[in-house]
Amino acid sequence: MPLHGPRDPKNKGYPYGVRITVAGIDCYSVGAEGRREADSLKSQLEHAEGVTEAEVVHYG
């Protein structure tokens, strides 16, 4: 099964997202338009309570 990026309001896929692990469960964040935005989102999510891992994912 292919992995597709999250959809934006214009029905285009975002090229980046952030995968996080919370309490042993893999989750995916909202999409990001660029690597810089995804890195910023990752930095914020890494400091959230319960997050044990975070990584930027490129859907391209």
N, C-alpha and C positions, 0 to 999 in steps of 0.2 A: 504494500500500500504506500503510495507516494505521500510525502509530507508537503503540505501546501502552507504558504504564509497566511497570516490573518488578513481579513478583508478590510479595506478602508471604505468610507462612505461612498466613494465613486466606483466601488466594486472592482478595484485593482488590488492585487496582493502586495503587501508590504514586503520588501526584500530582507528585512532583518527583524529579529525578535530576541527575547531573552528567556532561556529555559532556567527555571529555578527548582530546587528541591526543598520541600517543606515537610518536615516530619516523615521523611522517607518516601514522599510522593512526588513524582515529577510533574511539574506544571509549566505552562507557557504563558508569558506575559503578553501584553498588547504589542502590536507591531511597531516598527520604527522605519522611517524613510531612509536613514543612512547609518553608517557605522558609528559616527560620533554620537548621534542620538541614542543608539542602542547601548553604547558604552556608558553613557550618562545614566540611562535607565538601569543598567546592570549595577552600577555603583550605588544607586539608591536602594535597589532591591536587596543587595548584599547585606545592608544594615537593618533590614526589616526583621522583626522578631520571628524566630522559628526557621529562617532561611539558613540552610546548611551549605548550599552550593548554588552558584549562578554562572551562566555562560551565555555569551552572545551567539546566536544561531543565524546563519545566512541561508535563506531559502532558495537562492538562485541555483 
